[in-house]
Amino acid sequence: MNFVDRMFGRKKSVGSAKERLQFVLIHDRTDLTPSELEALKDDLIETISRHVDIDSNAVSITVAQEGRSQRLVADIPLRNTIRRRPR
Amino acid sequence: MTAKVVTVTSGKGGVGKTTAVANIGVALAAKGQKVVCVDGDIGLRNLDVVMGLENRIVYDLVDVIEGRCRLRQAMIHDKRLPELYLIPAAQTRDKSAVSPSDMVRLCDELRLECDWVLIDSPAGIERGFHNAIAGADKIIVMTNPEISAVRDADRVIGLVEAEEKGTPELVLNRLNLAMVRRGDMLSVDDVLDLLAIKLLGVVPEDESVIVASNRGAPLTLDSKSKAGQAFHHIARRLLGEEVPFLELEAQRLWQRLLGRK
């Protein structure tokens, strides 16, 4: 990256290399495609919703890397139940 | 003697496996070790030319395995060092001429002959790769700081682990520090973050590698070049010495100066 690139705020190429590698490595290692992950997320939302009230738009399911092993991380915000005062 | 069998592999071709085997072989032999380098790339042999021993070939790896000669007859002595040998690959055969169990037997026989057996694996993850790692005690995965090479290295690490060969160690070849500083090349730390295995060596990009292969005289024979020094360091680490990683430290210092880490 030269001065001109920097002037125009062009991103250093190493950032996108690392980002893209992180993405492909997770899928290479787990054999889990982004669409399968999306399907898994939908199934999870459906199952959990049967038991508790969740904010389905805020659910995030990601694959996190820890050394050479992967873990599925689910962040599922619960909705506060509105307690109605008995009349 | 009970040699340690070390295989250098990478998945992707052209990352520097053959250069590494030749140079680490020379560096270990220069330390007084008895070393046998084995070209595992049957049908595409090249270790012979990189080492400059191409016109001394009589027998090859497949001749040994098929019993046409004794092991010692196929070991070409590199006269520049007291105890450095090459077993070349067959050029007119293919990978199916050898099986993993043939390689295990060959490695067991070689273990009695020397201190180190270095096997140059072919690129790819097929038969030739499985042959090359079958008899190994230790596996070195070689890569370049480049997206396709790192991805293939990760795949190979997974395959080595799946074969229960332990976690391999990493050699990062062709690092260009100026490009890393400009933010246009993955750094040693970036590659280590992604691959998450132990680092064995970092070899800077160096034009003298090509000059050396033109001449058939591995760089480590005279260790003034940067890449040659890096290969000498790798050999010393294989021998159990603690040798600092010069490139890595230079890089981390630079990042500290920029306040990035």
Interface residues (C-beta under 8 A of the other chain):
Chain A: M1 K12 S13 V14 G15 A17 K18 R20 L21 Q22 V24 L25 D28 R29 Q65 G67 R68
Chain B: I147 V150 R151 D154 R155 I157 G158 E161 T167 V180 R182 G183 D184 M185 L186 S187 D190 D193 L194 A196 I197
